[in-house]
């Protein structure tokens, strides 16, 4: 079971598991990617309770059916979902383990963890892609900066000792494999190759890199485009034409201050799971500048505006027609889904009345 966490290459790992399905089969390994409704997906995220608030996503949905469906694969099974990182409910984990044990002799948990300042920068910016309307699970407050002000409830996710100790209590510390998500800590500097190495596979692997972090311009402008609910097709065209290089970053002082909050917890984690001989993470903050880079300047704003105008100016008449047609088709598709869901509810109500 690969349980994430978010922004540690989980999407790349899942993509690679699909691309390397034949290689996995040669090693008697099968990637379980079925949703609760039976559809096939790139992960098993939907088996974790979905909610608009983080406090309600701490348990696994229908663990009996989950374990049963996974057991139908012919060999050893791989499960991957970063949503498992939210699960800290002991009762839910115990019930899940009990059901897995009906079918599997051993359950190994694999998790990648990232230094907390780097983790929150990447995760926060990922969540703000939706703008102010609805940050996923209402965990990090919406904003357009590099790092949010610390809140005590962040510990639910960022206190790795608290969270992973619960998985250790249920599945056993010896069955928890914790890897550090730092390039120099990964096998051949690649998270996909590192993951496959844990599986015992070293050669003929098709690697993958998807869902990587956005640049300064992409994050700042993307946030604003989401706020006005810009047409998704036009938004994509603008996004492609924005600068891809500089990153949205806090100052070294801000980053170090945030990391220090979890320094003791990290040591407790290391003492319990014996991840490394010394500290889990290096304490090098030289990747950050003294002043940070998460606010507009006259030059950076002008460059972004220029890129946006270029993207619009380069649109041809046929591009505008295509955008309009795609938008209309999307509207009709969503309308059909809405009407179909109403019809299903009515039929369900009539059936219940007959019963």
C-alpha positions as CSV (number, residue, x, y, z in Angstrom):
1,X,0.0,0.0,0.0
2,X,1.4,3.3,-1.1
3,X,-0.2,6.0,0.9
4,X,1.3,9.1,-0.6
5,X,1.8,11.6,0.7
6,X,0.6,14.5,-1.5
7,X,3.2,16.3,-3.6
8,X,5.8,13.6,-3.3
9,X,5.5,12.1,-6.8
10,X,2.3,10.1,-6.1
11,X,0.7,10.9,-9.5
12,X,4.0,10.0,-11.3
13,X,4.1,6.6,-9.4
14,X,0.5,5.8,-10.3
15,X,1.1,6.7,-14.0
16,X,4.2,4.5,-14.0
17,X,2.3,1.6,-12.4
18,X,-0.2,1.8,-15.4
19,X,2.5,2.2,-18.0
20,X,4.6,-0.7,-16.6
21,X,1.6,-3.1,-16.1
22,X,3.3,-5.9,-18.2
23,X,6.6,-5.5,-16.3
24,X,4.6,-5.8,-13.0
25,X,2.9,-8.9,-14.2
26,X,6.2,-10.5,-15.0
27,X,7.0,-10.0,-11.3
28,X,3.6,-11.3,-10.1
29,X,2.5,-7.8,-9.2
30,X,-0.9,-6.2,-10.1
31,X,-2.0,-2.6,-9.6
32,X,-5.5,-2.3,-8.1
33,X,-7.1,0.8,-9.6
34,X,-10.8,0.1,-9.3
35,X,-13.2,2.8,-7.9
36,X,-16.0,1.9,-5.5
37,X,-18.4,2.2,-8.4
38,X,-16.4,-0.3,-10.4
39,X,-14.8,2.1,-12.8
40,X,-11.1,1.9,-13.4
41,X,-9.0,4.9,-12.4
42,X,-5.3,5.8,-11.9
43,X,-5.5,5.5,-8.2
44,X,-7.8,4.3,-5.3
45,X,-8.4,7.8,-3.8
46,X,-12.1,7.4,-3.9
47,X,-12.0,4.6,-1.4
48,X,-11.2,7.3,1.2
49,X,-14.3,9.2,2.4
50,X,-14.6,12.3,0.2
51,X,-15.7,15.5,2.0
52,X,-15.5,19.2,1.6
53,X,-13.8,19.4,5.0
54,X,-10.6,17.7,6.1
55,X,-12.1,16.6,9.5
56,X,-14.4,14.2,7.7
57,X,-11.9,12.4,5.5
58,X,-10.1,10.4,8.1
59,X,-11.6,7.0,7.4
60,X,-11.6,4.4,4.6
61,X,-14.9,3.8,2.8
62,X,-16.4,0.3,2.7
63,X,-13.2,-1.6,3.7
64,X,-14.9,-5.0,3.3
65,X,-15.7,-4.4,-0.4
66,X,-12.3,-2.7,-0.9
67,X,-10.4,-5.7,0.4
68,X,-12.6,-8.1,-1.5
69,X,-12.2,-6.4,-4.9
70,X,-8.4,-6.1,-4.4
71,X,-8.2,-9.8,-3.6
72,X,-9.6,-10.7,-7.0
73,X,-6.4,-9.8,-8.7
74,X,-4.3,-13.0,-9.4
75,X,-1.0,-12.2,-7.6
76,X,0.5,-9.7,-5.2
77,X,-1.4,-6.5,-5.2
78,X,-0.2,-2.8,-5.2
79,X,-2.6,-0.1,-3.9
80,X,-1.7,3.6,-4.3
81,X,-3.6,6.6,-3.2
82,X,-2.3,9.8,-1.6
83,X,-5.8,10.3,0.1
84,X,-4.7,7.6,2.6
85,X,-2.4,10.3,4.0
86,X,-5.5,11.9,5.5
87,X,-6.6,8.8,7.4
88,X,-5.7,8.9,11.1
89,X,-8.8,7.2,12.5
90,X,-7.5,4.2,14.4
91,X,-10.8,2.3,14.3
92,X,-11.0,2.7,10.5
93,X,-7.4,1.5,10.1
94,X,-8.0,-1.5,12.3
95,X,-11.2,-2.5,10.4
96,X,-9.3,-2.1,7.1
97,X,-6.4,-4.2,8.3
98,X,-8.9,-6.9,9.6
99,X,-10.5,-7.1,6.1
100,X,-7.2,-7.1,4.3
101,X,-6.0,-10.0,6.5
102,X,-8.9,-12.2,5.2
103,X,-7.1,-12.3,1.8
104,X,-3.5,-11.2,2.3
105,X,-0.7,-12.7,4.4
106,X,1.3,-9.5,4.5
107,X,0.5,-5.8,4.2
108,X,3.4,-3.4,3.6
109,X,2.8,0.4,3.9
110,X,5.0,2.7,1.8
111,X,5.0,6.4,2.3
112,X,7.2,9.3,1.1
113,X,7.6,12.3,3.3
114,X,8.9,15.8,2.5
115,X,10.5,18.4,4.8
116,X,7.6,20.4,6.2
117,X,8.5,23.8,4.7
118,X,8.8,22.2,1.2
119,X,5.7,20.1,1.7
120,X,3.4,23.0,2.7
121,X,4.7,25.3,-0.1
122,X,4.0,22.7,-2.8
123,X,0.7,21.4,-1.2
124,X,-0.6,24.9,-0.5
125,X,0.1,26.1,-4.0
126,X,-1.6,22.9,-5.4
127,X,-4.7,23.6,-3.3
128,X,-4.9,27.2,-4.3
129,X,-5.1,26.3,-8.0
130,X,-8.9,26.3,-7.4
131,X,-8.8,29.9,-6.3
132,X,-10.8,31.3,-3.4
133,X,-14.0,29.4,-4.3
134,X,-13.2,26.0,-2.7
135,X,-9.8,24.9,-1.6
136,X,-9.8,21.1,-1.4
137,X,-11.1,19.9,2.0
138,X,-10.9,23.5,3.4
139,X,-7.5,22.6,4.9
140,X,-5.2,25.4,3.8
141,X,-6.8,28.9,3.7
142,X,-7.1,30.3,0.2
143,X,-4.4,32.8,-0.7
144,X,-1.9,33.8,-3.4
145,X,1.3,33.6,-1.4
146,X,4.0,31.0,-1.1
147,X,3.2,29.8,2.4
148,X,0.2,30.3,4.7
149,X,0.5,31.5,8.3
150,X,0.8,28.5,10.7
151,X,-2.4,27.1,12.2
152,X,-2.5,24.4,14.9
153,X,-4.7,22.1,12.9
154,X,-2.0,21.9,10.2
155,X,-0.5,19.3,12.6
156,X,-3.1,16.8,11.4
157,X,-1.2,16.5,8.2
158,X,2.3,17.9,8.8
159,X,3.1,16.2,12.1
160,X,4.3,13.0,10.6
161,X,5.1,11.3,13.9
162,X,1.5,11.7,15.0
163,X,0.1,10.4,11.7
164,X,2.4,7.6,10.8
165,X,2.5,6.3,14.4
166,X,-1.1,5.5,14.0
167,X,-0.4,3.4,10.9
168,X,2.5,1.8,12.8
169,X,0.3,1.0,15.8
170,X,-2.2,-0.9,13.5
171,X,0.0,-2.5,10.8
172,X,3.2,-2.8,12.9
173,X,6.3,-0.6,12.7
174,X,8.2,-3.3,10.8
175,X,5.7,-3.1,8.0
176,X,6.0,0.7,7.5
177,X,8.6,1.8,4.9
178,X,9.3,5.5,5.1
179,X,11.2,7.2,2.3
180,X,12.5,10.7,2.2
181,X,11.3,12.7,-0.8
182,X,14.6,14.5,-1.6
183,X,16.3,14.0,-4.9
184,X,19.6,12.9,-3.4
185,X,17.8,10.4,-1.2
186,X,15.9,8.7,-4.1
187,X,17.3,5.8,-6.1
188,X,18.9,7.3,-9.2
189,X,17.3,10.6,-8.1
190,X,13.9,9.4,-9.4
191,X,10.9,8.7,-7.2
192,X,9.4,6.2,-9.7
193,X,12.6,4.2,-9.9
194,X,12.9,4.4,-6.1
195,X,9.4,3.0,-5.7
196,X,10.0,0.2,-8.1
197,X,13.3,-0.6,-6.3
198,X,11.2,-1.2,-3.1
199,X,9.1,-3.6,-5.2
200,X,12.3,-5.4,-6.2
201,X,12.3,-4.2,-9.8
202,X,15.4,-2.4,-11.1
203,X,15.4,-2.6,-14.9
204,X,13.3,-1.8,-18.0
205,X,11.1,0.6,-16.1
206,X,9.2,3.4,-17.9
207,X,9.5,6.4,-15.6
208,X,7.0,9.3,-15.4
209,X,6.9,12.9,-14.3
210,X,3.5,14.5,-14.1
211,X,1.6,17.1,-12.0
212,X,4.8,19.0,-11.2
213,X,4.7,22.3,-9.3
214,X,3.8,25.5,-11.2
215,X,6.0,28.5,-11.7
216,X,5.6,32.0,-10.0
217,X,3.5,33.3,-12.9
218,X,1.5,30.1,-13.4
219,X,0.6,30.1,-9.7
220,X,-0.2,33.8,-9.3
221,X,-2.1,34.2,-12.6
222,X,-3.8,30.8,-12.3
223,X,-5.2,31.8,-8.9
224,X,-6.7,34.9,-10.4
225,X,-8.1,33.1,-13.4
226,X,-9.8,30.6,-11.1
227,X,-11.3,33.3,-9.0
228,X,-13.1,34.8,-12.0
229,X,-14.0,31.2,-13.2
230,X,-12.3,31.8,-16.5
231,X,-13.2,29.6,-19.4
232,X,-11.2,26.4,-18.9
233,X,-10.0,26.3,-22.5
234,X,-8.8,29.9,-22.6
235,X,-7.3,29.4,-19.2
236,X,-5.2,26.5,-20.5
237,X,-4.0,28.6,-23.5
238,X,-2.9,31.4,-21.2
239,X,-1.3,29.0,-18.7
240,X,0.9,27.4,-21.4
241,X,2.2,30.9,-22.5
242,X,3.2,32.0,-19.0
243,X,6.8,31.8,-17.7
244,X,7.7,28.3,-16.5
245,X,10.9,29.0,-14.6
246,X,10.9,31.0,-11.4
247,X,9.1,29.5,-8.4
248,X,6.8,31.1,-5.8
249,X,9.0,30.9,-2.6
250,X,9.0,32.4,0.9
251,X,12.1,33.9,2.5
252,X,14.7,31.6,4.1
253,X,13.6,33.0,7.5
254,X,10.0,32.2,6.9
255,X,10.8,28.7,5.7
256,X,13.1,27.9,8.6
257,X,10.6,29.2,11.1
258,X,7.9,26.9,9.7
259,X,10.2,23.9,9.6
260,X,11.3,24.4,13.2
261,X,7.7,23.8,14.4
262,X,8.0,20.1,13.4
263,X,11.7,19.5,14.2
264,X,11.0,17.7,17.5
265,X,8.3,15.6,15.9
266,X,10.6,14.6,13.1
267,X,13.1,13.4,15.7
268,X,10.5,11.3,17.5
269,X,9.5,9.8,14.1
270,X,13.2,9.0,13.4
271,X,13.6,7.4,16.9
272,X,10.6,5.2,16.4
273,X,11.0,4.1,12.8
274,X,14.8,4.4,12.5
275,X,14.7,6.1,9.1
276,X,18.2,7.5,9.2
277,X,21.2,7.5,11.6
278,X,21.1,11.3,12.2
279,X,18.4,13.8,11.3
280,X,15.8,12.9,8.8
281,X,16.3,16.1,6.8
282,X,19.2,18.3,6.1
283,X,18.8,21.8,7.4
284,X,20.0,23.6,4.3
285,X,17.8,26.6,3.5
286,X,20.0,28.1,0.7
287,X,17.3,27.3,-1.9
288,X,15.4,30.3,-0.5
289,X,16.5,34.0,-0.9
290,X,16.6,36.4,2.0
291,X,13.6,38.4,0.8
292,X,11.5,35.6,-0.7
293,X,9.7,35.6,-4.1
294,X,6.0,35.5,-3.7
295,X,4.9,39.1,-4.3
296,X,4.4,41.0,-7.5
297,X,6.9,43.7,-8.6
298,X,6.4,46.2,-11.4
299,X,8.7,44.1,-13.6
300,X,7.2,40.7,-12.8
301,X,3.6,42.0,-13.2
302,X,4.5,43.6,-16.6
303,X,6.1,40.4,-17.8
304,X,3.0,38.3,-16.8
305,X,0.6,40.8,-18.4
306,X,2.7,40.8,-21.6
307,X,2.6,37.0,-21.7
308,X,-1.2,37.0,-21.3
309,X,-1.6,39.6,-24.0
310,X,0.6,37.6,-26.3
311,X,-1.4,34.4,-25.7
312,X,-4.7,36.3,-26.6
313,X,-3.1,38.1,-29.5
314,X,-1.9,34.8,-31.1
315,X,-5.4,33.4,-31.1
316,X,-6.8,32.9,-34.6
317,X,-10.5,33.0,-35.5
318,X,-10.7,29.2,-35.7
319,X,-9.2,29.0,-32.1
320,X,-12.0,31.2,-30.8
321,X,-14.6,29.2,-32.6
322,X,-13.2,25.9,-31.2
323,X,-13.2,27.4,-27.7
324,X,-16.8,28.5,-28.1
325,X,-17.9,25.1,-29.4
326,X,-16.0,23.2,-26.6
327,X,-17.6,25.4,-24.0
328,X,-21.0,24.8,-25.4
329,X,-20.4,21.0,-25.5
330,X,-19.2,21.1,-21.9
331,X,-22.3,23.0,-20.9
332,X,-24.6,20.4,-22.6
333,X,-22.6,17.5,-21.1
334,X,-23.0,18.9,-17.6
335,X,-26.7,19.7,-18.2
336,X,-27.2,16.1,-19.4
337,X,-25.5,14.7,-16.3
338,X,-27.6,16.9,-14.0
339,X,-30.9,15.8,-15.7
340,X,-29.8,12.1,-15.7
341,X,-29.0,12.3,-11.9
342,X,-32.4,13.8,-11.2
343,X,-34.1,11.0,-13.3
344,X,-32.1,8.3,-11.4
345,X,-33.2,9.9,-8.0
346,X,-36.9,9.9,-9.2
347,X,-36.7,6.2,-10.3
348,X,-35.0,5.3,-7.0
349,X,-37.7,7.1,-5.1
350,X,-40.5,5.2,-7.0
351,X,-38.8,1.9,-6.4
352,X,-38.6,2.5,-2.7
353,X,-42.3,3.4,-2.7
354,X,-43.1,0.1,-4.4
355,X,-41.1,-1.7,-1.8
